[in-house]
Each structure stands twice: as C-alpha cells, then as structure tokens.
Amino acid sequence: MIKFIYLVLLFSLPIQALQILQPIDDNQAVQQQLDAPQLDAPLSAKQLLTKLKKSAKRGDARSQFSLANMYHNGITVIVDDKLAFYWYLQVAEQGYASAQFNAANSYYYGLGVGKDLEQALYWYEKSATQDFVNAQYNLAMMYRLGKGTSVDNVKALYWYEKAALLGYGAAQLSLAKLYEVGIGVDRDLTLAQRWYEAAANQFDPEAQFYLADFYEREGGSSKALDYYKKSADQGFVDAQARLSALYRIGYLVKQDDVKALYWALMAANQNDAQSQFLVGVIYRKSAKVEHNLSSAVAWYEKAAKNGHAQAQYNLATLYLNGDGVEKDTHQALDLYTKSAQQGFTSAQYSLALRYLLGEGVEKNYQVAVKWLLKAAQAGHKLAQYSLALRYQLTQGVKKDSKQAAYWYQKAAEQGHQVSQYQLYLIYNKGSAVAKDEMLAKTYLLKAAKAGYAKAQYQLGKIFLNQDMVKEATYYLELAANQNNASAVKLLKKLPSKLQQAVQNEQEKSTIQSVIKPVITIEPIMAKTSQHPIFNFNEQLFGNINRLIPNQNEIAKSLSYNTNSSTNLEALLVSVEQGNPIAQYNLSVLYGKGKVVRKDNRAAFILMRQSANQSITQSQNALAIMYMKGVGVQTDYNKAYYWASITTRKGSQQGKRILLYLIANL
C-alpha cells in the first residue's frame, strides 16, 4: 500500500515537478523523468518529504529542485512560494538552466520574493544562454517591452530567433511580426512569411490566424481564407470574428449572411463584443436571414454590456423610438452617454440633441455644446453644422460669428448643403470674414448642385439678373420641384423674359449671317429642349486654371536660399540635414529634370517632407501635386487639405488653388 501511495505521488507530479534539471554544459532536452529511489523502500509521502529535505540540505541539486517544485505546485504540501523560491535559487546558483528559469519567474511575478525585473532579466539570460527555450522567449519579450532594461529590439530579435530555431511556436510568431514590420531588423516579407508558416504549421490557431491575416494583406486571398478557417475551426475567436465579417461584406468570399451569422454566433458565444453586435445587425437588417428584432435587441444588449460603443448607440436609438422595445428615453440617454464617452461621434451628436430638445433630460445648452464640440472635432458634419448654429444663436456659448463661420466651413468641406449655403451668405455679406464674392458664389454653386432648394433659388435669381434666362429657369425649376414658394413665384414671371431672350438671339443670328464672319466662334451655351448645359465656372470666375502657378512660377517665388538650388553637392547635404528649403529646391530640380534626372516620385517625397515643416510654398506645391497626380496618385481631398492650410495662413496662392478645387470637384 505504501509503495502504491509513493507511485501515485511520483507520477501525479506535473511535468514541471518531474523535471529534474537541464545538465550544465549539456544542451540536450531537459530530462523529464525523476530517477526514482528504490520502490521497495516503504516510504510514505511524509517520509519522502523528510528524505528530500535532508538530501537538499546536503546540497543535492535534484532534491532541491524537487522540493522547489513541490512547494511551488502544492504537491503533498501547502503551497509556499517563499520556500519554492529559496530552493529554486539554490539550484540556479549551481548553474542549472531549469532552476534559473524558475528563479527568474519568481522575480518577474514577485512569487516568494519581491518583484525585481532586473534580477528576472539576469536569471532569464543565464538560462537562455544554455538554450532553455522558454527563457529565451521570455528574455526576448523583456528586451522588446523594455522591462528590467531599456527597449532593445536587436537583442529581442536575437533571442526570438534562438527560440524560433528550436521550434518554439510563440517565438516564431513574434519573429514573423518583427520581420514584417521591420523592428530590430530590415523589413523582410519573405522571412516574415516563413516564420508565420512555421508557427502556423504547428497547428497553433493564433499563428494560423496571423498567417491568414498576412496572406490577406499580401494578396493571397485563397490561402488567407484557408488559414482563417483552420484557426476558426479550432475555436480561435479572432478568426471566427474575421470570417463572419468577410462573409457579411463579401470580401474574399461570396457574400453570404447565413455563413456570416454562423461564424458570428460562434465568436459571439465566446463573448466577442464585435461579433455580438454583428449578430444583432444581421438579425435586424439582413435580406437573407429572417428578421428577428427581439434577437437583435438581445445581442445588442450583450454587446452593449461588453462596452461595444456602436451597439450601445443602436440600442439607444431603439429605446428612443420604441422600436422592438418599450420606449424609454431615460434608458436611451444612458446608453447614448456610455457610447459617447467612448468617443462614438454619432452617439455624441445624438446625446447633444437630447440636451438641445430636452428629451429625457432637462434642456441644457452648455452640455449640448460640450458634446457637439467633441463630435465636431472628430469630423461629424451634422455636429459641426449644429455647433455653428449655436454660435450664431448664442445657445450655450457666446455669440461668435468667426467660430460659426469656422464650423460651417468644416461641415461644408464634407458636403453639408446648408453649411455651404450659410458660407455663401457669410462671404457675400462680409461681416464675420472678409467679403469675397467669388468664394461666396462658389459655395452657392456647391449647395445648389447638391440639391439645396434655397441655393437653387438664389442661383436662379443671379442668373436672371445677368439675363441668363435658360440657366435661371433650370435652377428655379429645381427649387420649385422641392416646393420652394419663392422659386414658384419667380418662374411665373419668366415667360416674357424668355421670349425677349429668344428674340434677341434671333436678331443676333440675323446680324451674324449678314456680316458672315471668317472665324466661327462656338457658343458657350449648347441648346437643348430640357436642361441647359453651360459652363457656370467660366461664367462666374473666368479661367481659374490660369491662376494656378506651375512649378517654375513657384520656384521663382522663393526669394531666399536660391544658390543652394544650383550647387547640387551643398543642396544634398542640406537635404540630409532636414533643411525644408533645400528639400523644396531639390524637389523642383527632380520635377524639371535639371541637374538630376527627372523623377516625379522623388520630387513628391521631398516636397512632402518640406511641407510637413510648414513651408507655405511647399504646401501649395504639394496640393498641386496631389491635384494633378504628379509623383503620387491623384487625391483631391489631400490637395484640398494642403491648400486649406496655406489659405488659413493668408496665402493667396493657396486660396486660388482652393477655389479651383471647390468650383470644379
């Protein structure tokens, strides 16, 4: 019976307890089996412990290590981290890698000894140099994160590679990430892929997920899908969530809400908030899955409790409208607040509206402005418009026409029609900002084209005052179709003017036929029975293209540091030193192909570097590069961004570029 108890004790030890020691100066695998004493010795658990203690006190490393493991894991004794650490340290100081690793863990986590990351680093390194793979991995992490030492990505890479070559999957995965990003080493996608694959081929679901993600980003769509499924089938929640999103949007796979729901439910049942939200969306909005509003609400609630901001917002809207749930404005307000506090701009705007309207809460313009400002600063155009109104109406803030104009401008940049019309009024009046009829008419055109009835009516009036009857008719009819009473009234007065315009055109045609001009000038207007086609930009602004300077003109505008543009050697030195004027000048040379070979991409990169250092000329030039696709893909939004920066600094050149973009895009 005693022998049986002893055997149970012996073979019930976990691997870490059975581990004896990695031999000193021997880099073979750690022995995993305890050299058992004679089994015919009638030892009880207590007697065995006594015998181990005596042997340990005499300095026997194996007995010391066994005692440490027993106290650490609570095997036949009460867990005692202090005694475990004491015995681990005794063995570690004798040079055994396994004990050094455990001593390092004790220092790292503060088990049985005060937490000391420098000592942890010391013992991990001792163990790692003997090829103890777990120590190599932990040591690499400490260097990567700067724990117990300063961040050292080169050393981190070294130890990750050591562990990876010994087949340690987590190290292979970490090494792949470093090679992909280029941390501690030159970026190398080939090596990154190699290590991702090495880790994934160990059937590690996390590694399979990251390999799939790598394939997806590098264009290997079929391989990506294969590894996402392998990872998801093993229950890895991130892979399940990703598959659900792919099927929902129809990317890499054929769009399929049924499969999207399947994988979303798998991840949602593992408490993944994004998947819980997606399940709610599918049950509520899918055209291929039977609608189930009660289930949608249930999943929204789970996601909301897990802090999912959009789920909180969606659920709040349901409570506000009584859609699928009993109407509860207080609950809606609470959920809007939670979502807004996480920075969800739609929730911030909706919360502001509750305070503006006094819905579920007392009216409070100051609080409303607080949330409008947060949403507006994050780019929510309705919040930007509403905030501008607050500055106009003196609600929650002091009246400030300049701030109103600023936020109207922000909203207008995102295509908000009413804000564009308000800017027309502001620039036309010239009270809050400098009067600028050209800019005013530009914004009027934008608002009219976007379908704002007041702008269409006003534009119709302008054309009518210029005796451009057909153009006036076109925009007035658009406004009238939206029940704009002023447009309807004005249209009734048009027939006589239209008749006069036709008569004038006939007289002009008769005169021209008599004169028989040598050169035929194509009319600006093209006749049509339904909609007039005309170049409104030409009528109001003339040829703005002529106002935009070319590269040569910009170069001439730099009245200083001109010598460096011809001394290539000095110019290159200045560029390397980060001199923004030198960057500009070298960019111009690359653009012209003078002194250096023509290289539009190099010109763009240098101009961007200079622009990022606030050189106005460079910012204007960069705007033109984005607008014309010089050295970079055409991007009107970025062109607008840089031109707006210089315009705010008072640059007339930037303003001309901005006007051109506004009028033509």
Long-range contacts (C-beta under 8 A, 24 or more apart in sequence): 2-42, 2-43, 2-44, 3-39, 3-40, 3-42, 5-44, 5-45, 6-39, 6-43, 6-44, 6-45, 6-48, 7-39, 9-45, 9-48, 9-75, 9-76, 10-34, 10-36, 12-75, 13-69, 13-70, 13-73, 13-75, 14-73, 16-69, 16-72, 16-73, 17-66, 17-69, 17-70, 17-72, 17-73, 17-75, 18-69, 19-65, 19-69, 19-98, 20-62, 20-65, 20-66, 20-98, 21-61, 21-62, 21-65, 21-91, 21-96, 21-97, 21-98, 21-99, 22-96, 22-97, 22-98, 22-130, 22-132, 23-96, 24-94, 24-95, 24-96, 24-130, 27-130, 27-131, 30-97, 30-98, 30-132, 34-62, 34-66, 35-62, 45-76, 48-76, 49-76, 49-77, 56-87, 56-90, 61-90, 61-91, 61-94, 61-96, 61-99, 64-90, 64-91, 64-99, 65-91, 65-96, 65-98, 65-99, 68-99, 68-102, 72-102, 72-111, 80-112, 81-106, 81-111, 81-112, 82-112, 82-113, 83-112, 84-111, 84-112, 85-111, 85-112, 85-113, 86-112, 92-123, 92-126, 95-126, 97-126, 97-127, 97-130, 97-131, 97-132, 97-135, 98-127, 98-132, 100-124, 100-126, 100-127, 100-130, 100-132, 100-135, 101-127, 101-132, 101-134, 101-135, 101-138, 104-135, 104-138, 105-138, 108-138, 117-142, 117-147, 117-148, 118-148, 118-149, 119-148, 120-147, 120-148, 121-147, 121-148, 121-149, 128-159, 128-162, 131-162, 131-166, 133-162, 133-163, 133-166, 133-167, 133-168, 133-171, 134-168, 136-160, 136-162, 136-163, 136-166, 136-168, 136-171, 137-163, 137-168, 137-170, 137-171, 137-174, 140-171, 140-174, 141-174, 144-174, 153-178, 153-183, 153-184, 153-185, 154-184, 154-185, 156-184, 157-183, 157-184, 157-185, 164-195, 164-198, 167-202, 169-198, 169-199, 169-202, 169-204, 169-207, 170-199, 172-196, 172-198, 172-199, 172-202, 172-207, 173-199, 173-204, 173-206, 173-207, 173-210, 176-210, 176-214, 177-210, 180-214, 189-218, 193-218, 200-227, 200-230, 203-234, 205-230, 205-231, 205-234, 205-235, 205-236, 205-239, 206-231, 206-236, 206-238, 208-234, 208-236, 208-239, 209-236, 209-238, 209-239, 209-242, 212-239, 212-242, 213-242, 216-252, 221-252, 224-252, 225-252, 225-253, 232-263, 232-266, 235-266, 235-270, 237-267, 237-270, 237-272, 237-275, 240-264, 240-266, 240-267, 240-270, 240-272, 240-275, 241-267, 241-272, 241-274, 241-275, 241-278, 244-275, 244-278, 245-278, 248-278, 248-282, 256-288, 257-282, 257-286, 257-287, 257-288, 257-289, 258-288, 258-289, 261-286, 261-289, 268-299, 268-302, 271-306, 273-302, 273-303, 273-306, 273-307, 273-308, 273-311, 274-303, 274-308, 276-300, 276-302, 276-303, 276-306, 276-308, 276-311, 277-303, 277-308, 277-310, 277-311, 277-314, 280-311, 280-314, 281-314, 293-323, 293-324, 294-324, 296-324, 297-324, 297-325, 304-335, 304-338, 307-338, 307-342, 309-338, 309-339, 309-342, 309-343, 309-344, 309-347, 310-339, 310-344, 312-336, 312-338, 312-339, 312-342, 312-344, 312-347, 313-339, 313-344, 313-346, 313-347, 313-350, 316-347, 316-350, 317-350, 320-350, 320-359, 320-360, 329-354, 329-359, 329-360, 330-360, 332-360, 333-360, 333-361, 340-371, 340-374, 343-374, 343-378, 345-374, 345-375, 345-378, 345-379, 345-380, 345-383, 346-375, 346-380, 348-372, 348-374, 348-375, 348-378, 348-380, 348-383, 349-375, 349-380, 349-382, 349-383, 349-386, 352-383, 352-386, 353-386, 356-386, 356-395, 364-396, 365-390, 365-395, 365-396, 365-397, 366-396, 367-396, 368-395, 368-396, 369-395, 369-396, 369-397, 376-407, 376-410, 379-410, 379-414, 381-410, 381-411, 381-414, 381-415, 381-416, 381-419, 382-411, 382-416, 384-408, 384-410, 384-411, 384-414, 384-416, 384-419, 385-411, 385-416, 385-418, 385-419, 388-419, 388-422, 401-426, 401-431, 401-432, 402-432, 402-433, 404-432, 405-432, 405-433, 412-443, 412-446, 413-640, 413-644, 415-450, 417-447, 417-450, 417-451, 417-452, 417-455, 418-447, 418-452, 420-444, 420-446, 420-447, 420-450, 420-452, 420-455, 421-447, 421-452, 421-454, 421-455, 421-458, 424-455, 424-458, 438-540, 438-541, 438-659, 439-659, 439-662, 441-540, 441-541, 442-541, 442-659, 442-662, 442-663, 443-662, 445-536, 445-537, 445-540, 445-663, 446-662, 448-475, 448-478, 451-478, 451-482, 453-478, 453-479, 453-482, 453-483, 453-484, 453-487, 454-479, 454-484, 456-482, 456-484, 456-487, 457-484, 457-486, 457-487, 457-490, 460-487, 460-490, 461-490, 464-490, 464-494, 464-497, 466-539, 467-497, 467-501, 468-534, 468-539, 469-494, 469-497, 469-498, 469-501, 470-498, 470-501, 470-525, 470-532, 470-534, 471-532, 471-534, 471-536, 471-539, 473-498, 473-532, 474-531, 474-532, 537-663, 537-664, 541-659, 541-663, 544-656, 544-659, 544-660, 544-663, 544-664, 545-660, 547-656, 547-659, 547-660, 548-624, 548-656, 548-657, 548-660, 549-620, 549-653, 551-588, 551-591, 551-592, 551-621, 552-592, 554-588, 554-617, 554-620, 554-621, 555-585, 555-588, 557-617, 557-653, 558-584, 558-585, 558-617, 561-585, 565-589, 566-595, 568-595, 568-596, 575-606, 578-609, 578-613, 580-609, 580-610, 580-613, 580-614, 580-615, 580-618, 581-610, 581-615, 583-607, 583-609, 583-610, 583-613, 583-618, 584-610, 584-615, 584-617, 584-618, 584-621, 587-618, 587-621, 591-630, 599-631, 600-630, 600-631, 601-631, 601-632, 602-631, 603-630, 603-631, 604-630, 604-631, 604-632, 605-631, 611-642, 616-646, 616-649, 616-651, 616-654, 619-643, 619-645, 619-646, 619-654, 620-646, 620-651, 620-653, 620-654, 620-657, 623-654, 623-657, 624-657, 627-657, 627-661, 636-661, 636-665
